[in-house]
Amino acid sequence: MAKITVEALHKSFGDFVAVKSSSFTIEDGEFFCLLGPSGCGKTTTLRMIAGLELPTSGRIFLGEQDVTFKRAALRDIAFVFQFFALYPHLSVRQNIAFPLKSQGMPRSEIRERVGEVARILRISHLLDKRASSLSSGDRQRVALGRAIVRRPKAFLMDEPLGALDAEMRHVMTGELRALHDRLAATSIYVTHDQLEAMSMADKIAVMNRGIVEQLGSPREVYDRPSSLFVADFIGSPPMNFLSLGEGIAEGADKIRLANGHVDAPRILEGGVREGDLVLGIRPEHLQFVDEGALRGVVFGVEYLGSAQIVTLTTPHGVVRARAPADRRISVGERLGLELRTDRLSLFEKSTGRALALARNGGAAHG
Ligand code: ATP
């Protein structure tokens, strides 16, 4: 397996820039997710790493080797596509063996490798079945088997579970991560599904309009989003954004809200203009209280079984809060909210970037 390094990777299609000067390193054995909305440049980035697309500029290293201009076939990387075309009339065994046969590997070795891969993927009982007779989940396992049987240096996967239904996707994300851990393979996984990325990745690159907005562990991108875009894209429901208008602070250490104030975290950098701040708080970091610094009227309640998502209109805009499942909450009810001030984020509205904060806890005051 190998480390993959991408340096200032850039791709234009005519005047359109699909990937803008992206740099990141995927450590040996890491599960790395490229995450972002449709059209943000994930697939283009992956195709350049695979050697299926040439970059306009920048460099790609596989281990210490510069592979930027090396043909895909010579990169020793396996690519798993969403609609992986299996040969329907061939058996599972023949499908998995196919890449080894094309390499001219001796029969006995092929038999051994296919057997091993089938055991890892728990599809030994399917080896003699035709690919066309399999369920979608099993077909995806065979597709994975065909990729891993070559023992490549890295695996690249482009929305490989996109064609599966929600339940099977859930099963396969668990299986994929377990498979990754067993093979200790360097893997790059493209998805627009933040839950998929959060549940599988060691590291996530959140992309937006061709730019890597943030690189970090699932915990980092969730707890410390680097921009309004990341804060909005990660989390379901996403982070709440409260526009602070002109009344930012009472002194330097309070943020004034419509019905009270909260202790402000110390901003570690200067130069923020008054009125240019947005306060971010996740739904689970709001607590229902009688009074609270933020008050609103309930206009929606989504019962999720394990919790409820309550939507309120407040003087600072629409806010969503997570409430315990057993609390009775009715539409039209007026409720107070307390903010966990150790979990606040602050963003500069004009640029969308998050401000670096010194965090020391504290409570909100009504
Ligand atoms: P999706 O999940 O929808 O595939 P993505 O993040 O993978 O999204 P890309 O497929 O990398 O996005 O595409 C990024 C942008 O580049 C898109 O706007 C797309 O239309 C454009 N693009 C991709 N390939 C080409 C091409 N060969 N010629 C022109 N534009 C292209």
Residues whose N, C-alpha, C, O or C-beta is under 5 A from the ligand:
A	BS01	ATP	F13 A18 P37 S38 G39 C40 G41 K42 T43 T44 T45
